[in-house]
Every structure is written in C-alpha cells, then in structure tokens.
Amino acid sequence: MLAQSAHDDSPSRPLSGPRRSSPRRAATVFWIWAPSLVPAALTAAVGLLGLAGPALGPDETLRLTLSVPDPAAIVESARLADAVNAPYHLFLHYWTGLFGDAASTVRLPSLVAMVLGVGFAGELGRRILSPGAGLYGGLLLVALVPVSRYAQEAGPYALAFLFATAATLVLYRTLDRPRWWRWTGYGLLVIGTGLAQVTALLMLAGHAYIVVSRWRLSRQSALFWWFPVTVLSLVPPAPLISLGLRQHAALLAFRPQARWEMAWSAPEALAGAAGLVVAGLALAARWPDRALIRELAVLAAVPPLVLLAGSFLTGPLWAPQHVLFVLPPIALCAAVALRGLRLRAVLVLALVVLLAVPQHRAVRAPSGHQPLALAERHHQDRLGATAGPVAQLDAAAQLTGGERPDDLQT
C-alpha cells in the first residue's frame, strides 16, 4: 500500500503532510517526473552523439534544395509536386535563414522534436498505465535505432512523431476530464500532425477506437465531441491531402503483385532488429484494464496495416518512417508484459541495447544516411521485372524525399 500511495498522482492525494512523510513525497516527485524526463534526457544524449557525423543524405539534400526559394515559390511548386511536404520546406526555409544550413543545424529541429516526443510517450505510460511502465517504455524507445536515426534526419518524421504522440496523450486526458480547452489543444495537435506528415493522420483510426471504447465504459456523451473537433482539425491540412492525392492519382491505375517480401520485412524495417524483441514482448501484454491494451494494440497495428494494404492494392505506399508514431504504444505494451519482473526487465533492456548498438554505429557513419535509400533502390531493382512502372515510381521517390514525382505519373 505504501508503494502504491507513493506512486499515486490523483487529484485526491494530499500535496502536503507531516515532515516524517518527506521521503514519500520525494518518491512521489520522482515517479511523477522520471517517466518523461529520464527517457527524454537519454534521447537527447544519444541523438547528439554523432549528429553532424553522417553526410547529408539524398532526401535531406533535396529538402534543403527545395527550401531555398522564397516562400511564394515554394507554395507555387507545391501545386505541381510534393505538396504534402510543403509545410516542412517552408519551415526549413525560415530555419536555415536564421541559423544556417550546416548538417547539425538542419537536423537539430528533428532532435528536439524526438526528445519531446519520447518524453510525452513516457508521460503517456505514466498516465494510463503506471509510472514504472512509462519509464521502462521510454527507455525501450531510447534504445530503438529508428528513434535516434530520425532524430538525426532533416525531415518531417520526428515532428510527426511528436505531434501524434502528444495528441494521443492529450486525447486520454481529455476523455478522462472533457474540457473545451483540452479539446482545443487536441485539435491543434491534430492540425500539427497533418501539416507535418499526412500519413501520420492514420493515428485517428486508433483515436476513434479509443473514443468508442471509453464511451462503452462511461456512457458520457461529452466524449463524442471528438468527432466535430477532429473534422474541424482536418480543414487546414485538407488542401495538402487533396493535392497529394491528385498528384499521385496515377498510382491507383497500377495493380502490382502482392509484395509479400515487403510485408514480411516490415516489422524489422519499422523497429530495427532490436525492435523485434520489443514487438514480441508487446504481444504478451496483460493488464487489468483489458480495454486499454486493446486500444494500444489498435494504435500500434492499424496505421502500418493500412499502408501495407494500400501497397498491395494500389502502389507502394509503405515506408517505415511514415509510421514512427506507432513505436510508443508498442514500447508501452512491452513494458506492461514485464510488469513486476524487475530482473527480467533489466536483462531484456540490456539485450535490446546490445542488439541495437551495431545499427546505432552504422547510422552514425559518414555514409550512415545513404544505406536506406540504396537498400530501397536495390530492393526495387530486384522487383523491377514484375513491378513495371511502379518500380520506376519507387526509384524516383528516393530522389524526392519518399514522395513520387508528378511528372512520372503519366
């Protein structure tokens, strides 16, 4: 009971007490802040390690090139191609104008975004699960290679990770105590998610499930404010979605063969070799509130499955960096699976770190930002005989930051 009260952060818990309870107060303060601050600090340390080491990759170079013209020219070019990345190009235009275009400088916003995102993931675990689960889930995220890889990428992926994770946290807080200002904050985060990366809006499928799941438990009609708030939040990114769909409409004409190899390798592409251990643990998650585990499972599974299904039905849509925001629910489910098993939790964390170290070193090599594009090109070359024009679109996508250029769609 003492340990439980020390971790209790409910509003009913007294904030003051006799002097003899000061150790308990100190423990309470630790468990309030540690799940977010410790993983965030470690993410910053790992992200700063070798930040300027790798040369700018082709995608980073292209984004810098597209951000050079004046804002009006950037907006005008977005009407022709790559509309979904126009907000990031505008941001990069002003950022480089203030701080320069050195490799470490253009990557710094991504690092800050990933640090905040991992901190929010730890806080999410503390709020909906327990302080220990939040802290351990955050530590698992720090160890995963994609987290630090895209913390060191001059691109929109870390920003989407931040906005999507923060939106999930705010959604749970809002459903717990609906207030207009919380709905407003949630709506702004959804807008930020859509402007950073359109595919990150797939998180809304998980959010819709959470709303319905919480309503089934509480029967509070106020929860359904989520629907009008979300619709209004989709208005600002709607032009990007519309232009993006029109620019890539030619993909709908293709029906490539099922890419089972791509689907089979998707888990490792998303989380890295060490992440497979984390994903395996997540499958064993058990919690008294079973609905909560189902909600986390939907958050983690639906976005990748939608992109993979789209790749089978239309053209190649799958890219692991497009769904980085599913890593927090996976890590939190893995933390739940080791609840109460402290020695095993330490050993698993050590194993994940050991498995990840070689990849961490590889992505920090001078050519560390090149292999991903080269591997994708090699993969498409092997599929070229059967994929036809789709393979050409994929190859061109490597030169346009993951988006297929409009002039190759006819």
C-alpha positions in Angstrom: 0.0 0.0 0.0 2.9 2.4 0.8 4.4 1.9 -2.7 1.0 2.4 -4.3 0.4 5.6 -2.5 3.9 6.8 -3.3 3.1 6.4 -7.0 -0.4 7.9 -6.7 -0.7 11.2 -8.6 -4.5 11.5 -8.4 -6.1 14.9 -7.5 -7.3 13.5 -4.2 -3.8 12.8 -3.0 -2.7 15.3 -0.3 0.0 17.6 -1.6 1.4 18.4 1.9 1.9 16.4 5.1 4.0 16.0 8.2 7.7 16.1 8.0 8.1 12.3 8.5 6.5 11.7 5.1 9.1 13.7 3.2 10.8 10.5 1.8 7.4 9.5 0.4 7.0 12.9 -1.1 10.4 12.7 -2.7 9.5 9.3 -4.2 6.2 10.7 -5.5 8.0 13.6 -7.2 10.5 11.2 -8.7 7.8 9.0 -10.2 5.9 11.9 -11.5 8.8 13.3 -13.5 11.1 10.4 -14.1 9.0 8.6 -16.8 9.2 11.6 -19.1 12.4 13.4 -18.1 14.7 10.4 -17.9 13.9 9.0 -21.4 13.9 12.5 -22.9 17.3 13.3 -21.5 18.7 10.0 -22.7 17.2 10.6 -26.2 18.9 14.0 -26.3 22.3 12.4 -25.3 22.0 9.6 -27.8 20.8 12.0 -30.5 23.6 14.4 -30.0 26.1 11.6 -30.4 27.3 11.9 -34.0 24.7 14.4 -35.0 26.9 16.0 -37.6 28.8 12.8 -38.5 26.9 11.4 -41.4 26.9 13.4 -44.6 23.5 14.7 -45.7 21.6 12.0 -47.4 19.9 12.5 -50.8 16.5 13.1 -49.2 18.0 15.7 -46.8 19.8 17.4 -49.7 16.6 17.5 -51.8 14.7 19.1 -48.9 17.4 21.7 -48.4 17.3 22.5 -52.2 13.5 22.8 -52.2 13.6 25.2 -49.2 16.0 27.7 -50.9 13.4 29.6 -53.0 11.3 32.3 -51.4 8.0 31.1 -49.7 5.8 32.1 -52.6 7.9 29.9 -55.0 7.8 27.0 -52.5 4.0 27.3 -52.4 3.7 27.5 -56.1 6.0 24.5 -56.7 3.8 22.5 -54.2 0.9 22.9 -56.6 2.9 20.8 -59.1 4.5 18.2 -56.9 5.4 17.1 -53.4 2.5 19.2 -51.9 2.4 17.1 -48.7 6.0 18.2 -47.7 5.4 21.9 -48.5 4.9 22.9 -44.8 8.3 21.4 -43.9 10.0 23.1 -46.8 8.6 26.4 -45.6 9.8 25.7 -42.0 13.2 24.7 -43.3 13.4 27.9 -45.4 13.0 30.1 -42.3 15.1 27.9 -40.1 18.1 27.9 -42.4 17.7 31.7 -42.9 18.1 32.2 -39.2 20.7 29.5 -38.3 22.4 28.4 -41.5 22.4 25.1 -43.4 25.1 23.1 -41.7 24.2 19.4 -41.2 23.9 19.6 -37.4 21.8 22.8 -37.7 19.2 21.5 -40.1 18.9 18.3 -38.1 18.5 20.0 -34.7 14.7 20.6 -35.0 14.2 16.8 -35.5 16.3 16.1 -32.5 14.3 18.5 -30.3 11.0 17.0 -31.6 12.1 13.5 -30.9 13.3 14.3 -27.4 9.9 15.9 -26.6 8.1 13.0 -28.3 9.8 10.4 -26.3 9.1 12.4 -23.1 5.5 12.5 -24.0 5.5 8.8 -24.6 6.8 8.2 -21.1 4.2 10.6 -19.7 1.5 8.7 -21.6 2.6 5.5 -20.0 2.6 7.1 -16.5 -0.9 8.5 -17.0 -2.7 5.5 -18.5 -0.6 2.6 -17.0 1.8 3.2 -14.2 5.0 5.3 -13.6 7.1 2.2 -13.9 5.6 1.2 -17.2 6.0 4.8 -18.5 9.7 4.9 -17.5 10.5 1.5 -18.9 8.6 2.1 -22.1 10.5 5.3 -22.6 13.8 3.5 -22.0 12.9 1.0 -24.7 12.2 3.8 -27.1 15.6 5.3 -26.4 17.3 2.1 -27.4 15.4 1.6 -30.7 17.5 2.6 -33.7 14.7 4.4 -35.7 14.2 6.8 -32.9 17.7 8.2 -32.9 18.0 7.6 -36.7 15.2 10.0 -37.5 16.1 12.3 -34.6 19.2 12.9 -36.8 17.3 13.3 -40.1 16.5 16.7 -41.6 12.9 15.7 -42.3 9.3 15.9 -41.0 9.2 12.4 -39.4 10.3 13.4 -35.9 7.9 16.3 -35.9 5.0 14.0 -36.9 6.2 11.6 -34.1 6.0 14.5 -31.6 2.6 15.8 -32.6 1.0 12.3 -32.9 2.3 11.2 -29.5 1.3 14.4 -27.8 -2.2 14.2 -29.4 -2.7 10.7 -28.0 -1.7 11.8 -24.6 -4.0 14.9 -24.7 -6.8 12.7 -26.0 -6.6 10.4 -23.0 -6.5 13.4 -20.7 -9.5 14.9 -22.4 -11.6 11.8 -22.4 -10.9 11.5 -18.6 -12.0 15.1 -18.0 -13.5 16.7 -21.0 -12.9 20.5 -21.1 -13.1 22.9 -24.0 -9.5 24.0 -23.7 -8.4 20.3 -23.8 -10.4 19.7 -26.9 -8.8 22.8 -28.4 -5.3 21.6 -27.6 -6.1 18.2 -29.1 -7.4 19.8 -32.3 -4.2 21.9 -32.6 -2.1 18.8 -32.2 -4.1 17.0 -34.9 -3.5 20.0 -37.2 0.2 19.9 -36.5 0.3 16.2 -37.2 -1.4 16.6 -40.6 0.9 19.5 -41.6 4.0 17.7 -40.6 3.1 14.4 -42.3 -0.2 13.5 -43.9 0.2 9.7 -43.3 0.5 10.3 -39.6 -3.2 11.2 -39.6 -3.7 7.4 -39.7 -3.4 7.7 -35.9 -7.0 9.0 -36.0 -8.2 5.4 -36.6 -6.8 4.4 -33.3 -8.2 7.6 -31.7 -11.7 6.8 -33.0 -11.4 3.3 -31.4 -10.3 4.8 -28.1 -13.3 7.2 -28.0 -15.8 4.4 -28.7 -14.0 2.1 -26.2 -14.1 4.8 -23.5 -17.7 5.6 -24.3 -18.7 2.0 -23.8 -17.2 2.1 -20.3 -18.5 5.5 -19.2 -21.5 6.3 -21.5 -20.5 10.0 -21.4 -22.0 11.8 -24.4 -19.3 14.5 -24.0 -16.8 12.1 -25.4 -18.4 12.4 -28.8 -17.1 16.0 -29.1 -14.1 14.2 -30.6 -15.9 13.8 -34.0 -16.6 17.5 -34.7 -13.2 18.6 -33.2 -11.4 16.1 -35.5 -13.4 17.2 -38.6 -12.5 20.8 -38.0 -8.9 19.9 -37.3 -8.7 18.3 -40.7 -9.6 21.5 -42.5 -6.1 23.1 -42.5 -4.3 20.0 -43.9 -7.2 19.2 -46.3 -5.6 21.1 -49.3 -2.4 19.1 -48.8 -4.3 15.9 -48.7 -6.3 16.9 -51.8 -3.2 18.0 -53.8 -1.3 14.9 -52.7 -4.0 12.6 -53.8 -4.3 14.3 -57.2 -0.5 14.3 -57.7 -0.3 10.6 -57.0 -3.6 9.5 -58.6 -1.7 7.6 -61.3 -0.7 5.0 -58.6 -4.4 3.9 -58.5 -4.1 2.7 -62.1 -1.5 0.1 -61.1 -2.2 -3.3 -59.6 1.2 -4.7 -58.7 1.7 -8.3 -57.5 1.4 -8.8 -53.7 4.7 -7.8 -52.2 5.0 -10.4 -49.6 8.7 -9.8 -49.1 8.0 -6.1 -48.2 5.2 -7.2 -45.7 7.5 -9.8 -44.2 10.3 -7.4 -43.6 8.0 -4.5 -42.4 8.4 -5.2 -38.6 12.2 -5.1 -38.7 12.2 -2.1 -41.1 10.0 -0.2 -38.7 11.6 -1.0 -35.3 15.1 -2.5 -36.2 16.4 -5.9 -35.2 16.3 -4.9 -31.5 12.7 -3.7 -32.0 11.6 -7.3 -32.9 12.3 -8.2 -29.3 10.2 -5.3 -28.1 7.4 -6.2 -30.5 7.4 -9.8 -29.4 7.1 -8.7 -25.8 4.2 -6.4 -26.7 2.2 -9.4 -27.9 2.4 -10.8 -24.4 1.0 -7.6 -22.7 -1.5 -8.2 -19.9 -3.3 -5.5 -17.9 -6.3 -5.4 -15.5 -7.9 -2.9 -17.9 -8.1 -5.1 -21.0 -9.7 -2.4 -23.0 -6.6 -0.3 -22.6 -4.4 -2.9 -24.0 -6.8 -3.3 -27.0 -6.6 0.5 -27.5 -2.8 0.5 -27.6 -2.9 -2.5 -29.9 -5.1 -0.7 -32.4 -2.9 2.4 -32.2 0.1 0.3 -33.0 -1.3 -2.0 -35.6 -3.8 -0.1 -37.8 -1.5 2.6 -39.4 1.1 0.1 -40.7 -1.5 -2.3 -41.8 -3.3 0.4 -43.8 -0.2 1.4 -45.6 0.8 -2.2 -46.3 -2.7 -3.0 -47.6 -2.6 0.1 -49.8 0.7 -1.1 -51.2 -0.9 -4.4 -52.1 -4.0 -2.8 -53.7 -2.5 0.3 -55.5 1.1 1.3 -55.4 4.0 1.1 -53.0 2.8 3.3 -50.0 4.7 1.6 -47.2 7.7 3.3 -45.7 8.7 2.7 -42.0 9.4 6.4 -41.3 5.8 7.2 -42.1 4.6 5.4 -39.0 7.2 6.1 -36.4 4.4 7.2 -34.1 3.3 3.6 -33.5 6.5 2.8 -31.6 5.3 4.3 -28.3 2.3 2.1 -27.9 4.4 -0.9 -28.9 7.0 0.0 -26.3 4.4 0.6 -23.6 2.8 -2.8 -24.3 6.2 -4.4 -24.0 6.7 -2.6 -20.6 3.4 -4.0 -19.4 4.4 -7.5 -20.4 7.4 -7.3 -17.9 5.4 -5.7 -15.1 6.7 -7.0 -11.8 9.6 -8.8 -13.3 12.4 -6.5 -12.5 15.4 -8.7 -13.2 13.9 -9.9 -16.5 13.1 -6.3 -17.4 16.8 -5.3 -16.8 18.0 -8.2 -18.9 15.6 -7.5 -21.7 16.6 -3.8 -21.8 20.3 -4.9 -21.9 19.6 -7.3 -24.7 17.8 -4.7 -26.7 20.6 -2.2 -26.3 23.2 -4.8 -27.3 21.3 -5.8 -30.4 20.9 -2.1 -31.3 24.5 -1.0 -30.8 25.8 -2.1 -34.2 22.9 -0.4 -36.1 23.4 2.8 -34.0 27.1 2.8 -35.0 26.2 2.2 -38.7 23.7 5.1 -39.0 26.3 7.4 -37.5 29.0 6.5 -40.0 29.9 9.2 -42.6 27.6 7.4 -45.1 25.1 6.4 -42.5 22.2 8.3 -44.2 22.8 6.7 -47.5 22.2 2.9 -47.0 18.4 3.3 -46.5 17.9 4.8 -49.9 20.4 2.4 -51.5 18.7 -0.6 -49.9 15.4 0.6 -51.2 16.8 1.1 -54.7 18.3 -2.4 -54.6 15.0 -3.8 -53.4 13.2 -2.1 -56.3 15.7 -3.3 -58.8 15.0 -6.9 -57.8 11.3 -6.3 -58.2 11.7 -4.3 -61.4 11.0 -7.2 -63.7 7.5 -7.7 -62.3 6.6 -4.3 -61.0 7.0 -2.4 -64.2 6.2 1.4 -63.9 5.6 1.1 -60.2 9.3 0.3 -59.7 10.2 3.4 -61.7 8.0 5.5 -59.4 9.6 3.9 -56.3 13.1 4.6 -57.7 12.2 8.2 -58.4 10.7 8.5 -54.9 14.1 8.1 -53.4 15.1 11.4 -55.0 12.0 13.3 -53.8 12.0 12.6 -50.0 9.8 9.5 -50.3 7.1 11.1 -52.5 6.6 10.1 -56.1 7.2 13.0 -58.5 4.3 14.1 -60.6 6.0 14.0 -63.9 6.4 10.2 -63.7 2.8 9.5 -63.1 1.6 9.7 -66.7 
